[in-house]
Amino acid sequence: MDNHGFGNALVALSIVIQRRFVQICGDHDLTPAQGQLLCSVKDRPRRMAELAAAMGMAKNALSQLVDRTERRGLVQRESPGSDRRVITLYATAEGKLIADALYVDIAERLPDIAGDLSPDDQQVFRQLATAIATARLPNCPAC
């Protein structure tokens, strides 16, 4: 397969992954962006600037996402010190429960996209996907 065909195959794979992720998030009454946000803050608070960079979002777009998610009671903002420009985001108790359930569901259902592969090919796919994600997103808060 030449690079053109491989590139197309990667685009198709990303569509398959995104469709499954959308389904899983929808089953938890979340948008994919809310799912990524919750998983990013489920284990520890994160600064908004750090989240914007990690999620590849403009700060104003992240603020709008946080507004919507905060209205649902899933995350909360906090200014930890005297500098009110520094805002930290953390998951509420309800947000953490939903994020934990989402993580479990993702771990169980997302790998199904490779279900038609042989067990050996599934193992190779798992190793390659992990290597690529680790190399390209070393500080990914949701990884």
C-alpha positions in Angstrom: 0.0 0.0 0.0 1.5 3.4 -1.0 1.4 6.4 1.4 -1.7 7.7 -0.3 -3.7 4.5 0.3 -2.2 4.3 3.8 -3.3 7.8 4.6 -6.8 7.1 3.5 -6.8 3.9 5.6 -5.8 6.0 8.6 -8.5 8.5 8.0 -11.0 5.6 7.7 -9.7 4.2 11.0 -10.0 7.6 12.7 -13.7 7.7 11.6 -14.3 4.2 13.0 -12.7 5.2 16.3 -14.6 8.5 16.5 -17.9 6.8 15.7 -17.4 4.3 18.5 -16.3 7.0 20.9 -19.3 9.1 20.1 -21.6 6.1 20.8 -19.9 5.4 24.1 -20.1 9.0 25.2 -23.7 9.2 24.1 -24.5 6.2 26.2 -23.3 8.3 29.2 -25.2 11.3 28.1 -22.0 13.2 27.2 -20.7 14.8 24.1 -17.3 13.5 23.0 -15.8 16.8 24.1 -17.4 16.5 27.5 -16.1 12.9 27.7 -12.6 14.0 26.9 -12.8 16.8 29.4 -14.1 14.7 32.2 -11.5 12.0 31.6 -8.8 14.7 31.7 -9.8 15.9 35.2 -11.2 12.7 36.8 -8.1 11.9 38.8 -6.6 15.3 39.5 -7.4 19.0 38.9 -5.9 20.7 35.9 -5.2 24.3 35.0 -7.4 25.6 32.2 -4.4 26.7 30.2 -2.9 23.2 30.4 -6.2 21.6 29.4 -6.6 23.9 26.4 -3.1 23.0 25.1 -3.6 19.2 25.8 -7.0 19.1 24.2 -5.9 21.3 21.2 -8.6 23.9 21.9 -8.6 27.6 22.0 -9.1 29.0 25.5 -12.5 30.5 24.7 -13.8 27.2 23.2 -12.6 25.4 26.3 -14.3 27.9 28.5 -17.6 27.4 26.6 -17.2 23.6 27.0 -16.5 24.0 30.7 -19.5 26.3 31.1 -21.8 23.6 29.6 -20.3 20.8 31.6 -20.3 22.9 34.8 -24.0 23.6 34.4 -24.6 19.9 34.5 -22.7 19.7 37.8 -19.9 17.5 36.5 -16.9 19.9 36.8 -16.1 22.9 38.9 -13.7 25.8 38.5 -11.5 27.1 41.3 -9.0 29.9 41.6 -6.5 28.3 44.1 -4.5 31.4 45.0 -4.8 35.2 45.0 -4.3 35.3 41.2 -7.8 34.9 39.9 -6.5 34.5 36.3 -5.2 31.0 37.2 -8.2 28.7 37.1 -8.1 25.1 38.0 -10.8 22.6 36.9 -11.7 19.5 38.7 -14.4 16.8 38.5 -17.2 16.9 41.0 -18.2 13.7 42.8 -20.9 13.1 40.2 -18.4 14.0 37.4 -15.8 11.5 38.7 -18.4 8.7 38.9 -19.5 9.3 35.3 -15.8 9.6 34.1 -14.9 6.4 35.9 -17.8 4.6 34.2 -16.9 6.1 30.9 -13.3 4.9 31.2 -14.5 1.4 32.0 -16.9 1.4 29.0 -14.2 2.8 26.7 -11.7 0.1 27.8 -14.4 -2.6 27.2 -16.0 -1.4 24.0 -13.5 0.7 22.0 -11.0 -2.3 21.4 -13.9 -4.1 19.7 -13.0 -2.2 16.5 -10.2 -4.7 16.2 -12.4 -7.6 16.9 -12.2 -9.1 13.4 -8.4 -9.3 13.7 -6.6 -12.5 14.8 -5.5 -12.5 18.5 -1.9 -12.0 17.3 -2.8 -9.1 15.1 -4.9 -7.6 17.9 -1.8 -7.7 20.1 0.4 -6.0 17.4 -2.4 -3.4 16.9 -2.5 -2.7 20.6 1.3 -2.3 20.8 1.4 0.0 17.7 -1.5 2.2 18.9 0.1 2.5 22.3 3.5 3.4 20.8 2.0 6.0 18.5 -0.2 7.6 21.2 2.6 7.8 23.7 5.0 9.3 21.1 2.6 11.9 19.8 0.7 12.7 23.0 3.2 12.3 25.8 1.3 14.6 28.2 -2.2 13.6 27.2 -4.3 14.1 30.3 -6.8 11.6 29.1 -4.3 8.9 28.1 
